[in-house]
Amino acid sequence: MAAVIEVKNVFKSAYKGETQLRILQDVSLEVNENEFVCILGASGKSTLLRIIAGLDKPTSGTVLFKGEPMGQPDPRKMAMIFQTFALMPWRTVTQNVDLGLESLGLQPHERAHRVGTLIKLVGLEGFEKSYPAELSGGMKQRVGIARALAVEPEVLLLDEPFSALDEFTAEQMRADLMRIWNDPKLPTNTFFMVTHLIEEAVLMADRVIVMSPRPGRIVASMKIDLPRPRTKLMRDPSFFEACDRIKQLIGKDYSRHIIEYKPKML
């Protein structure tokens, strides 16, 4: 498989007063085409995701998209779904989904067709004219997913997209997201998701990346070989075994292996 995203030796530091905080330390990873990757750990996950998306700059190191340096954020390359929904409250469902298409120069009929198709895909038919205040949390996140997919990005980045939802709604949303990822008619087939739930990562991912406590470092990359769909495996010993292996990696003490690093701020 070809690498779509390459993170090479990324460090990230920030200052709190005069104290330098090391957030990421020498992070290197690859995300391949058609792969669903989840990242777990105590620290640095969302910062790393923002750096990959081009929304934040590393203190040092590089991020490549298909071999080229990632510059300004480009939603046609990578679109991001936030845990806080980030919808425009004065826009309807249709207008929110259409938001990313307004700058692409598409004809109105093409935009309307694409928006209508995605609203149907995420199960929001009948709510096209509703405003965010009239929607449940799960419905708001469905709008966010449709909006991100509307620009047909090559990679979908997800920052704990189900953490603000109740468990029943989150379970439905996980199933919907897996259906979207597996849909051959959609051009977006590479997903990179931050989560804090081990079971969620094992349920969804081809591969799970584990980060250490601050400063965040990659300490393991574990392939999940369980057959799909995995919902019926959640009571199977093989599922529990995979979760336990990740839990042990997260709980391990890596403090002795962390080197001192104080790069200059860019």
C-alpha positions as semicolon CSV with decimal commas, in nm:
position;residue;x (nm);y (nm);z (nm)
1;M;0,000;0,000;0,000
2;A;0,116;0,352;-0,081
3;A;0,165;0,603;0,201
4;V;-0,074;0,897;0,174
5;I;0,046;1,070;0,492
6;E;0,404;1,063;0,618
7;V;0,498;1,226;0,947
8;K;0,875;1,252;0,985
9;N;1,054;1,334;1,311
10;V;0,793;1,583;1,429
11;F;0,859;1,773;1,753
12;K;0,618;2,020;1,906
13;S;0,682;2,250;2,200
14;A;0,486;2,535;2,352
15;Y;0,550;2,784;2,628
16;K;0,343;2,830;2,942
17;G;0,490;3,151;3,082
18;E;0,863;3,090;3,076
19;T;0,827;2,712;3,099
20;Q;0,869;2,513;2,781
21;L;0,628;2,222;2,749
22;R;0,720;1,936;2,520
23;I;0,401;1,812;2,356
24;L;0,534;1,583;2,080
25;Q;0,875;1,423;2,062
26;D;1,024;1,272;1,747
27;V;0,694;1,141;1,606
28;S;0,715;0,945;1,281
29;L;0,433;0,748;1,122
30;E;0,268;0,661;0,793
31;V;-0,097;0,626;0,696
32;N;-0,157;0,420;0,384
33;E;-0,421;0,447;0,115
34;N;-0,749;0,264;0,198
35;E;-0,640;0,226;0,561
36;F;-0,841;0,304;0,875
37;V;-0,596;0,404;1,151
38;C;-0,682;0,493;1,510
39;I;-0,441;0,666;1,749
40;L;-0,461;0,623;2,126
41;G;-0,265;0,750;2,422
42;A;-0,244;0,999;2,704
43;S;-0,104;1,305;2,528
44;G;-0,046;1,483;2,199
45;K;-0,302;1,306;1,979
46;S;-0,515;1,608;1,884
47;T;-0,206;1,826;1,841
48;L;-0,062;1,571;1,601
49;L;-0,390;1,560;1,409
50;R;-0,394;1,938;1,372
51;I;-0,035;1,935;1,248
52;I;-0,120;1,669;0,991
53;A;-0,419;1,877;0,875
54;G;-0,202;2,187;0,839
55;L;-0,392;2,370;1,115
56;D;-0,082;2,386;1,337
57;K;0,291;2,395;1,271
58;P;0,547;2,157;1,420
59;T;0,843;2,302;1,604
60;S;1,053;2,082;1,379
61;G;0,998;1,790;1,146
62;T;0,789;1,749;0,833
63;V;0,449;1,622;0,718
64;L;0,419;1,490;0,363
65;F;0,103;1,428;0,162
66;K;0,172;1,182;-0,119
67;G;0,539;1,268;-0,097
68;E;0,497;1,645;-0,105
69;P;0,526;1,882;0,195
70;M;0,187;1,966;0,345
71;G;0,143;2,343;0,327
72;Q;-0,177;2,531;0,395
73;P;-0,487;2,328;0,485
74;D;-0,651;2,185;0,174
75;P;-0,992;2,018;0,235
76;R;-0,965;1,834;-0,098
77;K;-0,661;1,657;0,040
78;M;-0,768;1,620;0,403
79;A;-1,093;1,719;0,570
80;M;-1,138;1,719;0,946
81;I;-1,430;1,628;1,172
82;F;-1,425;1,781;1,520
83;Q;-1,573;1,650;1,843
84;T;-1,756;1,981;1,898
85;F;-1,951;1,959;1,565
86;A;-1,838;2,312;1,456
87;L;-2,156;2,389;1,259
88;M;-2,271;2,736;1,161
89;P;-2,583;2,795;1,377
90;W;-2,740;3,037;1,128
91;R;-2,718;2,786;0,842
92;T;-2,958;2,500;0,771
93;V;-2,843;2,140;0,731
94;T;-2,822;2,187;0,353
95;Q;-2,633;2,515;0,386
96;N;-2,385;2,367;0,636
97;V;-2,312;2,069;0,411
98;D;-2,275;2,305;0,114
99;L;-2,028;2,528;0,301
100;G;-1,712;2,361;0,174
101;L;-1,836;2,353;-0,185
102;E;-1,886;2,727;-0,216
103;S;-1,520;2,792;-0,290
104;L;-1,469;2,505;-0,538
105;G;-1,635;2,672;-0,835
106;L;-1,890;2,396;-0,895
107;Q;-2,210;2,461;-1,083
108;P;-2,518;2,509;-0,858
109;H;-2,691;2,194;-0,986
110;E;-2,376;1,986;-0,920
111;R;-2,348;2,125;-0,567
112;A;-2,716;2,060;-0,499
113;H;-2,688;1,701;-0,625
114;R;-2,378;1,629;-0,417
115;V;-2,529;1,782;-0,101
116;G;-2,856;1,593;-0,147
117;T;-2,673;1,263;-0,199
118;L;-2,466;1,308;0,118
119;I;-2,762;1,415;0,330
120;K;-2,931;1,092;0,226
121;L;-2,612;0,893;0,290
122;V;-2,587;1,011;0,652
123;G;-2,957;0,959;0,719
124;L;-3,079;1,319;0,743
125;E;-3,350;1,317;0,477
126;G;-3,638;1,537;0,591
127;F;-3,409;1,764;0,796
128;E;-3,261;1,961;0,506
129;K;-3,412;2,291;0,625
130;S;-3,347;2,235;0,997
131;Y;-3,100;2,448;1,192
132;P;-2,834;2,302;1,430
133;A;-3,034;2,411;1,738
134;E;-3,313;2,182;1,621
135;L;-3,089;1,875;1,590
136;S;-2,969;1,614;1,837
137;G;-2,597;1,564;1,898
138;G;-2,585;1,262;1,669
139;M;-2,762;1,451;1,392
140;K;-2,520;1,742;1,425
141;Q;-2,227;1,508;1,386
142;R;-2,391;1,353;1,080
143;V;-2,403;1,703;0,929
144;G;-2,032;1,743;1,010
145;I;-1,949;1,414;0,838
146;A;-2,153;1,507;0,530
147;R;-1,989;1,850;0,515
148;A;-1,641;1,697;0,530
149;L;-1,721;1,439;0,262
150;A;-1,882;1,697;0,032
151;V;-1,546;1,824;-0,093
152;E;-1,442;1,464;-0,166
153;P;-1,118;1,466;0,035
154;E;-0,866;1,188;-0,007
155;V;-0,824;1,155;0,371
156;L;-1,076;1,204;0,650
157;L;-0,929;1,314;0,985
158;L;-1,147;1,262;1,293
159;D;-1,080;1,408;1,638
160;E;-1,276;1,196;1,889
161;P;-1,592;1,240;1,678
162;F;-1,821;1,044;1,911
163;S;-1,700;1,165;2,252
164;A;-1,986;1,417;2,294
165;L;-2,254;1,158;2,215
166;D;-2,440;0,912;2,437
167;E;-2,328;0,551;2,397
168;F;-2,631;0,436;2,198
169;T;-2,592;0,719;1,946
170;A;-2,215;0,668;1,933
171;E;-2,268;0,301;1,853
172;Q;-2,495;0,392;1,562
173;M;-2,247;0,652;1,438
174;R;-1,958;0,404;1,445
175;A;-2,158;0,165;1,228
176;D;-2,248;0,446;0,989
177;L;-1,886;0,559;0,964
178;M;-1,769;0,207;0,882
179;R;-2,038;0,185;0,614
180;I;-1,914;0,514;0,465
181;W;-1,551;0,398;0,473
182;N;-1,646;0,077;0,291
183;D;-1,863;0,249;0,029
184;P;-1,686;0,200;-0,309
185;K;-1,880;0,490;-0,462
186;L;-1,713;0,743;-0,229
187;P;-1,365;0,873;-0,317
188;T;-1,267;0,915;0,050
189;N;-1,117;0,584;0,161
190;T;-0,840;0,670;0,409
191;F;-0,942;0,750;0,767
192;F;-0,721;0,864;1,057
193;M;-0,904;0,892;1,387
194;V;-0,811;1,008;1,737
195;T;-0,994;0,822;2,011
196;H;-0,959;0,764;2,385
197;L;-1,155;0,436;2,381
198;I;-0,954;0,116;2,330
199;E;-1,264;-0,086;2,237
200;E;-1,360;0,173;1,974
201;A;-1,015;0,154;1,817
202;V;-1,016;-0,227;1,804
203;L;-1,369;-0,227;1,664
204;M;-1,290;0,011;1,378
205;A;-0,921;0,021;1,290
206;D;-0,696;-0,175;1,058
207;R;-0,409;-0,050;1,273
208;V;-0,383;0,113;1,616
209;I;-0,103;0,357;1,701
210;V;-0,022;0,406;2,069
211;M;0,136;0,723;2,208
212;S;0,319;0,770;2,537
213;P;0,233;1,031;2,801
214;R;0,374;1,380;2,745
215;P;0,580;1,435;2,555
216;G;0,382;1,220;2,312
217;R;0,587;0,963;2,125
218;I;0,486;0,667;1,910
219;V;0,550;0,361;2,124
220;A;0,365;0,096;1,924
221;S;0,184;0,034;1,597
222;M;-0,039;-0,271;1,621
223;K;-0,222;-0,431;1,330
224;I;-0,575;-0,550;1,409
225;D;-0,623;-0,877;1,220
226;L;-0,976;-0,950;1,340
227;P;-1,230;-1,017;1,062
228;R;-1,492;-0,755;0,975
229;P;-1,758;-0,665;1,072
230;R;-1,640;-0,683;1,432
231;T;-1,957;-0,597;1,625
232;K;-2,027;-0,970;1,674
233;L;-1,671;-1,021;1,799
234;M;-1,697;-0,776;2,089
235;R;-1,768;-1,065;2,328
236;D;-1,509;-1,291;2,169
237;P;-1,180;-1,369;2,350
238;S;-0,982;-1,249;2,047
239;F;-1,139;-0,902;2,080
240;F;-1,059;-0,885;2,453
241;E;-0,705;-1,003;2,385
242;A;-0,643;-0,721;2,136
243;C;-0,786;-0,466;2,384
244;D;-0,568;-0,603;2,666
245;R;-0,253;-0,579;2,453
246;I;-0,322;-0,212;2,382
247;K;-0,410;-0,144;2,745
248;Q;-0,073;-0,286;2,852
249;L;0,108;-0,066;2,600
250;I;-0,072;0,247;2,722
251;G;0,000;0,166;3,087
252;K;0,369;0,097;3,036
253;D;0,623;0,337;3,189
254;Y;0,826;0,499;2,911
255;S;0,978;0,777;3,122
256;R;1,327;0,627;3,120
257;H;1,334;0,636;2,741
258;I;1,239;1,003;2,697
259;I;1,532;1,221;2,595
260;E;1,571;1,588;2,673
261;Y;1,491;1,807;2,373
262;K;1,461;2,184;2,357
263;P;1,430;2,298;1,994
264;K;1,407;2,657;1,894
265;M;1,055;2,782;1,837
266;L;0,971;2,858;1,473
